[in-house]
């Protein structure tokens, strides 16, 4: 028995067609993540390292990690 074919949602199409230049791997993203989170917490308008925004827009795992780290550091800073 086969399952029905699901159509591509607009969100999936958007993710598949994102401009990923300059390209940044997950390893590269994780290496820059601490510095990125600290910069965002200091100034939400801070510029991101090259490729970071494109990578986070297209990589749910890294985006989730950044959000978790932002929350953790913000909570830690609030308790200091």
C-alpha positions as CSV (number, residue, x, y, z in Angstrom):
1,X,0.0,0.0,0.0
2,X,1.4,3.4,-0.9
3,X,0.7,6.7,0.9
4,X,-0.7,9.7,-0.9
5,X,1.8,12.1,-2.4
6,X,2.0,15.2,-0.3
7,X,2.5,18.5,-2.1
8,X,5.3,20.9,-1.2
9,X,4.1,23.6,1.2
10,X,5.1,27.2,0.5
11,X,7.4,27.0,3.6
12,X,9.2,23.9,2.2
13,X,9.6,25.6,-1.2
14,X,11.0,28.7,0.5
15,X,13.5,26.7,2.5
16,X,14.6,24.7,-0.6
17,X,15.2,27.9,-2.6
18,X,17.0,30.0,0.0
19,X,20.0,31.9,-1.1
20,X,22.8,30.3,0.9
21,X,25.7,32.4,-0.2
22,X,28.1,32.7,1.4
23,X,27.8,29.1,2.4
24,X,28.3,28.1,6.0
25,X,28.3,24.6,7.3
26,X,26.7,23.5,10.6
27,X,30.2,23.0,12.0
28,X,31.1,26.6,11.0
29,X,27.9,27.9,12.4
30,X,28.5,26.1,15.8
31,X,32.0,27.6,15.9
32,X,30.6,31.1,15.5
33,X,27.5,30.6,17.7
34,X,28.8,31.9,21.0
35,X,30.2,35.1,19.5
36,X,27.0,35.6,17.5
37,X,24.7,35.1,20.6
38,X,26.8,37.5,22.7
39,X,26.7,40.1,20.0
40,X,22.9,39.8,19.5
41,X,22.3,40.1,23.3
42,X,24.5,43.3,23.4
43,X,22.8,44.7,20.3
44,X,19.8,43.0,18.5
45,X,20.8,44.9,15.4
46,X,24.3,43.5,15.4
47,X,25.7,42.4,12.1
48,X,26.0,38.6,11.8
49,X,29.1,36.8,10.6
50,X,29.0,36.1,6.8
51,X,26.6,33.4,6.0
52,X,25.2,33.0,9.5
53,X,21.7,34.5,8.8
54,X,21.3,32.4,5.6
55,X,22.4,29.3,7.5
56,X,20.0,29.9,10.4
57,X,17.1,30.6,8.0
58,X,17.6,27.3,6.3
59,X,18.8,25.0,9.1
60,X,16.2,24.3,11.8
61,X,18.7,22.5,14.0
62,X,21.2,25.4,14.2
63,X,18.4,28.0,14.5
64,X,16.9,26.0,17.5
65,X,20.4,25.8,19.1
66,X,20.8,29.6,18.7
67,X,17.4,30.3,20.3
68,X,18.2,27.9,23.2
69,X,21.5,29.6,23.7
70,X,20.0,33.0,23.5
71,X,17.4,32.1,26.2
72,X,20.0,30.4,28.4
73,X,22.4,33.3,28.3
74,X,19.7,35.9,28.7
75,X,18.3,34.1,31.8
76,X,21.8,33.7,33.2
77,X,22.4,37.4,32.7
78,X,19.1,38.4,34.3
79,X,20.1,36.4,37.4
80,X,23.5,38.0,37.8
